[in-house]
Each structure stands twice: as C-alpha cells, then as structure tokens.
Amino acid sequence: MAEPRVPPRAFFSRLPQFAQNVAFTLGAQVVSVTIAILYNVLIARATGPEGKGIYSLAILAPMLLSTFTAFNMGAGTTYYIGNRKYTPGLLMGNVFSLCALLTLVFGALYLAFLPEISRFAFKGLSTDYLLLSFFIYPAVMLGIPFSGAILGSQRIKTASTIDLLRSFLTLALVAVLLLAFQSGIKGAIAATATSFWAALLASWLYSRRLEKLTISFSPRMIRDILTYSAKGFVGSVIQLLNYRLDIFLINFFMTPVNVGIYSVSVMIAETIWYIPNAVGYVLFPKISASDARTADRITPQVSRITLALTIAAGAGLLLLAPHLIGFLFGEQFSGAAAPAAMLIPGVIALGITKVLGNDLAARGKPEYPALTSAVALLLSAGTSIAAIPAYGIAGAAIATSLSYCASGITISVLYWRHTGNHPWSFLVPGKQDFILLKNAVSGSLNNA
C-alpha cells in the first residue's frame, strides 16, 4: 500500500530549522539571481558591451566605498545580536549613529575627490555615472544596523525576502527606464540605487518588530562592536578586492568593452555560489549562538554536502554556459563563454571558503577568513598583472580561478588547525550524505 502523500508545507516543516532556513534562502537566492540575470540582460542588450562595462564599474564604486568605510559593522551587529550581549534596540541605535556619522564624513570626502577618483581608479568613466551611483552608498551604510539585527536574530526568511524584493524592484525599474524611457546607462544606475533605498526602508520597518530603535552612542558598546568587527574588516576589504580586482585591472589594461564582456563571464560562473552563499548566510548566526561541540557537529556535514552540490552545479554549468550566454546576451557577448568556463573550478573552491570562513568568524575568529582572503589577493594581483596584458580577459579568468583555489586550500588548513576536524571530515562526502540528499530530493518530489 502506498504511503499517503504529505502536503509540501508539512514535509518542509519536518526539516530541522537550519535546513529550512538554508532551503528558503537558497530558493530566494535562485530567484534573485534569475532576476539579476534578467535585468543585466536588459542592460546588456540595450547598451552593448561598453554600456554593460560602464554600469558594472559605476555600481562597483559605492560597493567598494561602503566596504572600506563600514568597518565590517554588519558582522559585528549580527554577532552581538546572536550572542544576546546587548538588546537589539540599543545595538541598532548605536550602530546607526556611527554609520550615519561615517556616511557624512566619507561621503563628503568621496564627492570632494570624485574627479581624481574617476581619473585614476575608474579610467574612462565619466563623473556623471559615479555621482549617480553614489546614492547607493548612504542606503547601504544606513541599512547595516537593521539588516545585521534581522540576520543576528535568525530571521533568515525575512532577510532573504527583503533581498528578493530589492531584486524584483531593480528589474521592474530597469525595464521601465530602459525600455519605455530609453534612459540608457544612467537609467540602469538610477534603478539600482532606488532599489537599495527600498531595501533600507523594508529593513527598518521590520527591525521595529524586534525592538524599537533607540538612538544613542555608548562608547563601551561601540568599542565592543568595533573590536570584533576590526578582526574581519581587513578581510572583508581584501575579499571584495579579491572578487573584483580583475574588473579594475581589465579596465586599466583594456577598455570598458572588455569589462562588459568579462562581467557576463563572472555573472554566469558565480551563479553556483548561491549554494554556499545560502549555507554561509544561515550558518554564521547559527554557529554564533552555538557552543564548540555543536559547531563541530554541524559544520563538517554542511561543508561536505555543500561541496558535493556545488561540484554538481559547476559541472552542469560548464556544459550550459556557452549556450546560455549566446541565448541571453547575444552574439556581442560570445567572448564571455571561455572565461566563464575558466572561472568555474575556482568558484567551486571558493565555496569551501564561504562555509568554513563563516564558521570560523562565528567562533570569534574573523581574522582567519581575512588571512585567507589576503593570500588569495596577493596571488590574484601578481598573476593578473602578468596575465591580462598577455591573454586579455582569459588571463584574468585563469588568475582569478587560481586565487580562489588558493583561498579554499588556505581556509581548509586554518579550519583543520583550529578545530582539529580532519579535512576528510569536511571535504569528502560519505554514503550518509548522499542518502540524506536523496531522501530530501525524493521527499520534495513526492510531495510537490
């Protein structure tokens, strides 16, 4: 006699909370990346490779500025909310006060030196584009206390939903501004900036459910947050540079046209990151609120399963990437296929860093992911400077992929030394892992 069907919602509710959060986050990120690809397709087809390159560089500017000036306070907020040392209202109020002050100071400096920044850091990019994209910066900075508190309180579904709403709004605005009003690159940048402000508003509104914001400035609390955040600050800066140094160097040695083509390679290759991203996103607050024994039980299995899924996704993408790029972006971007394939092995390796790095940071060791990023950045810088002039964007892809592999190896060694867990325990999937995956997939299909 066949077993009775269980409604999908009931089946989902049987999963442990951690698995539910990962599944929901992954689902939301898959939808989000699909939307991101769609609005990037619109931008690419409307503005061509050069316009796509200019857009990518312009959006990168405020992301770099916020990473340099936020001092990793988002992680600090999440950490202290997770371990319940401070109440959410006071913590958000102190972080908001500091972020507002930093936004005013560094925002003014950025605008004062904008011509020089355009000339030296973003060769060939008009200050008009950088000025328009600057409006993303205050939205990101002021949203740090609210998004950090939501994540720290393990409202994972809420955080994922807000990210998803931002992606939907970006797509809608890009479609209207580029297709209906033919506003070009500036319209695409304006659409992106508006969506960040909408995400800030949504985060603030939801954070009021946790506790009312209490604007204050406690030296002790700020010191604690910055002390923790400083350990990972250098790492967060280095990590972003490691992710996007290739874009800068391609623009320096080549042109925005090449940046536009390469940005499509990166976007396609990085789609498989959404598996380890979702896991790391959920793992950090979970481990922050757990003891070492619990962490040693959870993370190795999570790492093994994540790596197996990422390898499978990478193999599939390797076969599909040339067809996807041609179909979605058109013949002008056909040169993005080979670099995308070269990036995939490194992207898989970096998935290990995303899982183990979040575990170590949650254990109070954010300096370990920072060291890992530093090793990768040094390798990336050296090999990119040599490879890009000689081999163009293919050289950039090879250099980046090698640096990502170095990152995965480094974090594995650091995790092994810190926890005593042998690499076999967190890198090599076993029979039970595949049985678990099979049962999860079978259960989902049977109850769909």
C-alpha positions in Angstrom: 0.0 0.0 0.0 1.4 3.4 -1.0 2.3 5.8 1.7 -0.1 8.8 2.0 1.1 12.0 0.4 2.2 14.7 2.8 1.4 18.2 1.8 4.5 20.1 0.7 4.2 22.6 3.6 4.0 19.7 6.1 7.0 17.9 4.5 9.0 21.2 4.7 8.1 21.7 8.3 9.6 18.3 9.2 13.1 19.5 8.3 15.3 20.9 11.0 15.1 24.7 11.3 18.7 25.1 10.0 17.8 23.1 6.8 14.5 25.1 6.4 16.5 28.3 6.6 19.1 27.1 4.1 16.4 25.8 1.7 14.4 29.1 1.9 17.5 31.2 1.5 18.7 29.2 -1.4 15.3 29.3 -3.1 15.2 33.1 -2.6 18.7 33.5 -4.0 18.0 31.3 -7.0 15.0 33.6 -7.8 17.2 36.6 -7.0 20.0 35.6 -9.3 17.5 34.8 -12.1 16.1 38.3 -11.7 19.6 39.8 -11.7 20.5 37.9 -14.9 17.3 39.2 -16.5 17.9 42.9 -15.7 21.5 42.5 -16.7 20.4 41.0 -20.0 18.2 44.1 -20.5 21.1 46.4 -19.7 23.5 44.5 -21.9 21.1 44.4 -24.9 20.1 48.0 -24.5 23.6 49.5 -24.1 26.0 46.9 -25.6 29.3 45.6 -24.1 30.6 49.1 -23.4 27.5 50.2 -21.6 27.4 47.0 -19.6 31.0 47.6 -18.6 30.3 51.2 -17.5 27.3 50.1 -15.5 29.4 47.3 -13.7 32.2 49.8 -12.9 29.7 52.5 -11.6 27.9 50.1 -9.3 31.2 48.8 -8.0 32.3 52.2 -6.8 29.7 52.6 -3.9 30.1 48.9 -3.0 33.9 49.5 -2.5 33.3 52.7 -0.6 30.8 51.1 1.8 33.1 48.1 2.4 36.1 50.4 3.1 34.1 52.7 5.5 31.6 50.4 7.2 34.4 48.6 9.1 32.6 45.3 8.9 30.0 46.5 11.4 27.3 44.4 9.8 29.1 41.2 11.0 29.6 42.8 14.4 25.9 43.6 14.7 24.9 40.1 13.7 27.4 38.6 16.2 26.3 40.6 19.2 22.6 40.1 18.5 23.3 36.4 18.1 25.0 36.0 21.5 22.5 38.3 23.2 25.1 40.5 24.9 23.1 43.7 24.0 19.4 44.3 23.4 18.5 44.8 19.7 17.1 48.4 20.1 20.3 49.8 21.8 22.6 47.9 19.5 20.8 49.1 16.4 20.7 52.7 17.7 24.5 52.8 18.4 25.4 51.2 15.1 23.0 53.5 13.2 24.5 56.6 14.9 28.0 55.6 14.0 27.1 54.6 10.4 25.3 58.0 9.9 28.4 59.8 11.1 30.7 57.7 8.8 28.4 58.3 5.9 28.6 62.0 6.3 32.4 62.1 6.7 33.4 59.7 4.0 30.6 60.6 1.6 31.8 64.3 1.7 35.4 63.2 1.1 34.4 60.9 -1.8 32.4 63.7 -3.5 35.3 66.2 -2.9 37.8 63.9 -4.7 35.4 62.5 -7.3 37.3 63.9 -10.3 40.5 62.3 -9.1 38.8 59.0 -8.3 37.3 59.0 -11.8 40.6 59.7 -13.4 42.8 57.3 -11.6 40.6 54.5 -10.2 37.9 54.3 -12.9 39.8 55.1 -16.1 37.4 56.2 -18.9 34.3 56.5 -16.6 32.5 59.8 -16.5 32.0 61.5 -13.1 28.3 61.7 -14.0 28.0 58.0 -13.7 29.9 57.9 -10.4 27.9 60.8 -9.0 24.6 59.0 -9.8 25.8 55.6 -8.3 27.0 57.4 -5.2 23.4 57.5 -3.9 23.7 53.7 -3.3 26.3 54.4 -0.6 24.2 56.0 2.1 21.4 53.4 1.6 23.9 50.6 2.2 25.5 52.3 5.2 22.3 53.2 7.0 20.9 49.8 6.4 23.7 48.0 8.2 22.2 48.0 11.7 18.8 46.8 10.6 20.0 44.0 8.2 22.5 42.9 10.8 19.9 42.7 13.6 17.5 40.8 11.4 20.2 38.3 10.5 21.5 38.1 14.0 18.1 37.3 15.4 18.0 34.4 12.8 15.0 35.9 10.8 16.6 34.3 7.8 13.4 34.2 5.7 12.8 37.9 6.3 16.4 38.9 5.3 16.1 36.7 2.1 12.7 38.2 1.3 14.0 41.8 1.5 16.9 40.9 -0.8 14.3 39.3 -3.2 12.1 42.4 -3.1 15.1 44.6 -4.0 15.9 42.4 -7.0 12.3 42.5 -8.2 12.2 46.3 -7.9 15.5 46.6 -9.8 14.2 44.5 -12.7 10.9 46.5 -12.8 12.6 49.8 -12.8 15.3 48.8 -15.3 12.6 47.5 -17.7 10.6 50.8 -17.4 13.5 53.2 -17.6 15.5 51.4 -20.3 12.6 50.1 -22.5 9.9 52.7 -22.0 12.0 55.8 -21.5 15.2 54.7 -23.2 17.3 56.2 -20.4 20.4 54.1 -21.1 23.1 53.6 -18.6 22.0 56.4 -16.2 18.6 54.8 -16.0 20.0 51.5 -15.1 22.1 53.0 -12.3 19.2 55.0 -11.0 17.0 51.9 -10.9 19.7 50.1 -8.9 20.1 53.0 -6.5 16.3 53.2 -5.9 16.1 49.5 -5.1 18.7 49.9 -2.4 16.7 52.7 -0.7 13.6 50.5 -0.9 15.5 47.7 0.8 16.7 50.1 3.6 13.1 51.1 4.2 11.9 47.5 4.4 14.7 46.5 6.8 14.0 49.5 9.1 10.2 48.7 9.1 10.8 45.0 10.0 13.5 45.8 12.6 10.9 47.7 14.6 9.3 44.3 15.4 12.5 43.2 17.1 12.7 46.2 19.3 12.2 49.9 18.9 15.3 51.7 17.7 17.0 53.7 20.5 19.3 56.3 19.0 22.3 56.5 21.3 26.1 56.5 21.4 27.6 54.2 24.1 31.4 54.2 23.9 31.6 50.8 25.5 29.1 49.2 23.1 30.8 50.9 20.1 34.2 49.7 21.3 32.9 46.1 21.6 31.4 46.2 18.1 34.5 47.7 16.5 36.8 45.4 18.4 35.0 42.3 16.9 34.4 43.9 13.5 38.0 45.1 13.2 39.2 41.4 13.2 37.3 40.8 10.0 37.4 44.3 8.5 40.6 43.9 6.6 39.4 40.5 5.4 36.1 42.0 4.1 38.0 44.7 2.2 40.5 42.2 0.8 37.7 39.8 0.0 35.9 42.3 -2.1 39.1 43.3 -3.8 39.8 39.7 -4.4 36.4 39.3 -6.0 36.6 42.4 -8.2 40.3 43.2 -8.7 40.1 41.6 -12.1 37.4 44.1 -13.2 39.7 47.0 -12.2 42.7 45.6 -13.9 40.8 44.8 -17.1 39.6 48.3 -17.2 43.2 49.6 -16.5 44.9 47.5 -19.2 42.0 47.3 -21.7 38.6 49.1 -22.0 35.1 49.2 -20.6 34.0 47.0 -23.6 36.2 44.2 -22.2 34.9 44.8 -18.7 31.3 44.4 -20.1 32.1 41.1 -21.7 34.0 39.8 -18.7 31.3 40.9 -16.3 28.9 38.5 -18.1 31.5 35.7 -17.6 31.6 36.5 -13.9 27.9 36.6 -13.5 27.3 33.3 -15.2 30.2 31.5 -13.3 29.1 32.9 -9.9 25.6 31.6 -10.2 26.8 28.4 -8.5 28.0 30.5 -5.5 24.4 30.8 -4.4 24.6 27.3 -2.8 27.5 28.1 -0.4 26.2 31.7 -0.1 22.9 30.4 1.3 24.6 28.0 3.6 27.1 30.5 4.9 24.4 33.1 5.3 22.4 30.8 7.7 25.5 29.2 9.3 27.0 32.4 10.7 24.2 33.3 13.1 23.6 29.6 13.9 27.2 29.0 15.0 27.4 32.4 16.8 24.6 31.1 19.1 26.1 27.6 19.5 28.9 26.0 21.6 32.0 24.5 20.0 30.7 20.9 20.3 27.6 21.7 18.4 29.5 23.7 15.8 31.9 20.7 15.3 28.9 18.5 14.7 27.0 20.8 12.3 29.7 22.4 10.0 31.6 19.3 8.7 28.4 17.7 7.4 27.1 21.0 6.0 30.5 21.6 4.3 30.6 18.1 2.7 27.1 18.4 1.3 27.6 21.9 0.1 30.8 21.0 -1.8 29.1 18.0 -3.4 26.1 20.2 -4.6 28.5 22.9 -5.8 30.6 20.5 -7.9 27.4 19.1 -9.5 26.1 22.5 -10.3 29.5 23.5 -11.7 29.6 20.5 -14.0 26.2 21.3 -15.3 27.1 25.0 -15.8 30.2 24.1 -17.7 28.1 22.4 -20.3 25.4 25.0 -20.4 27.3 28.3 -20.1 28.1 28.8 -23.9 24.5 28.3 -24.9 23.1 30.5 -22.0 25.4 33.4 -22.9 24.6 33.2 -26.6 20.9 32.9 -26.0 20.5 35.6 -23.3 23.1 38.2 -24.1 23.6 37.8 -27.9 26.5 37.5 -30.3 28.2 40.6 -28.9 28.9 38.7 -25.7 30.0 35.4 -27.2 33.6 36.0 -25.9 32.3 35.6 -22.3 31.9 31.8 -22.7 35.5 30.7 -22.4 36.4 32.9 -19.4 33.2 31.7 -17.6 34.4 28.1 -18.0 37.8 29.0 -16.7 36.3 30.6 -13.6 34.1 27.7 -12.6 36.8 25.5 -10.9 37.9 28.5 -8.7 34.3 29.4 -7.9 33.7 25.8 -6.7 36.8 26.0 -4.5 35.8 29.4 -3.1 32.5 27.8 -2.0 34.5 26.0 0.7 35.8 29.3 1.9 32.3 30.7 2.2 31.2 27.8 4.5 34.3 27.3 6.7 35.0 31.1 6.8 31.6 31.8 8.3 32.1 29.0 10.8 35.4 30.5 12.0 34.1 34.0 12.1 31.1 32.9 14.2 33.6 31.3 16.6 35.2 34.7 17.2 38.0 34.2 14.6 37.1 36.5 11.7 40.9 37.1 11.2 41.2 33.6 9.7 38.9 34.4 6.7 40.9 37.7 6.5 44.2 35.8 6.2 42.6 33.5 3.6 41.5 36.5 1.5 44.9 38.1 1.8 46.7 35.0 0.4 44.2 34.9 -2.5 44.5 38.6 -3.2 48.3 38.5 -3.4 48.2 35.6 -5.8 45.4 37.2 -7.9 47.2 40.6 -8.1 50.5 39.0 -9.2 49.1 36.6 -11.8 46.5 39.1 -13.1 49.1 41.8 -13.8 51.2 39.3 -15.7 48.3 37.5 -17.5 45.9 40.3 -18.5 48.2 42.2 -20.8 49.3 38.9 -22.5 46.0 37.0 -22.6 43.2 39.6 -22.0 40.1 38.5 -20.2 41.0 34.8 -20.4 44.2 35.7 -18.5 42.1 37.4 -15.9 39.8 34.4 -15.5 42.7 32.0 -15.1 44.4 34.3 -12.5 41.2 34.7 -10.5 40.4 31.0 -10.6 43.9 30.1 -9.3 43.5 32.6 -6.4 40.1 31.2 -5.5 41.6 27.7 -5.3 44.3 29.0 -3.0 41.6 30.5 -0.8 39.8 27.2 -0.5 43.1 25.4 0.4 44.1 28.1 3.0 40.8 28.2 4.8 40.7 24.4 5.0 44.1 24.3 6.7 43.1 27.0 9.1 39.8 25.3 10.0 41.6 22.0 10.5 44.2 23.5 12.8 41.6 25.5 14.8 39.0 22.8 15.3 41.0 19.6 14.9 38.5 18.3 12.3 40.4 16.4 9.6 39.9 17.6 6.0 38.4 14.3 5.2 35.5 15.0 7.6 34.5 18.3 6.0 35.6 17.9 2.3 34.8 14.3 1.3 31.0 13.4 1.1 30.1 10.0 2.5 27.4 7.5 1.8 25.1 9.0 4.5 25.4 12.5 2.9 24.2 11.1 -0.4 21.4 9.2 1.3 20.3 12.4 3.1 20.3 14.3 -0.2 18.4 11.5 -2.0 15.8 11.4 0.7 15.4 15.2 0.7 15.0 15.3 -3.1 12.7 12.3 -3.1 10.6 13.8 -0.4 10.3 17.1 -2.2 9.3 15.5 -5.5 6.8 13.1 -3.9 5.1 15.9 -2.1 5.3 18.6 -4.8 
